[in-house]
Every structure is written in C-alpha cells, then in structure tokens.
Amino acid sequence: LRMGQVPQAVGPRAQEESRCQLQEPVGRDDAAPQRRDVRLRRLLQEVVNVPATEALFTPLEWVLAKIAYEEERDRRLNDFDQVNRLDDSALAIRPDLKPYREVKDVLEAAGAVCCNALDKEPTIKPDGSVKGGPPSALRAYELGPDGSYTAAAHLRTGKYDALKYEDGRLIECEYDPKTGRWDGFDSSKAIVARDGA
C-alpha cells in the first residue's frame, strides 16, 4: 500500500458486509411511532399520579420542584451583578428549563396532580383515591416513620440489609423483619410523620 491508499475489502464476507451497509432497512414499520404514542399515553394514565419516594411525591411534584429550584438558583446566581463579579476563569450557565416545562405540560395534559400527602386533606388519599375517586392499590401509601418508601418499608421486603457504623467500621445491623425497625430506630427523625392522626 502506498501512503494515502485505503485498503480494499477482500473476500466474500467483506463484500457481503459492504453490500449490507448500503441497503435500505427491510420491513420498516411506519406505524411504530403511533403505537409508541398510544403505549405512552396508556402508561401515563396508569402511573401519572402514583406517589413515590419517602416524601410521597408524584411525578408532577418532582417536575415542579425542579423548575422552582432552577428558577430560584438562576435568579440568585445569574443576575447582572453576580455575573459581572465573576473572574475570568468562571463560567455562568443558565439552566435550560424548556424540557422540564414540556414534561410538566405532558403530565398536566395526562391529568397529573400533586399528592400533598402531608396536608390535612391530601389530593391523593392513603387508599389511593384521587380527589374522592375510587381507591387504587397502585397509588395507595402509608404515612408514618415506617410507612411507604421509608427505610423500614424497604427492610420489610427482605431484599435489603441494614448497616451501621461502629468503631469506624461499617457492619450489619440487626432489625425486625416484620416491622423493619432496627435497634435505635427513632421515629421522631423520620421525614414523613403523621400530624394528629
């Protein structure tokens, strides 16, 4: 080979591979995006109002919280005075909130609501009913220090172990597999607590 020459494919396998790369995909399905949209709408209707995490947030609450956080951070760090005070090695970056606002619009169009689980009158009640509608096992949750999505709830599944630090080492902690509570469990430090109930 001379400098600048590209080696040619040799042999029947190499020739077959080069022919396959140039061919159009066979059996292209133009209805696939429509089916995907139908599946997405059905999935959104089923899970759009399912509270999750220890704070019992719905997807809409997470998106609203992210938008509020980024807007506040942008106001605080990216105003004219703050940016002009930066030295030459710093870079001010404005958050791109367009995708989050689009997700918010999609969720709201699908009927998303905020759970407000810690309010006196939550939008999604512990039995899973939304605004007084029928109960749902998928949306149902338990409030309390050892309620849904807490460390105690995860321990009750039997899929997790509890660990603690002792003398600077991480060791396994004993816990009750029926309640998920461990030695030193402090319900007053739990994120989710029931007020007056």
Disulfide bonds with the S-S distance in Angstrom:
none
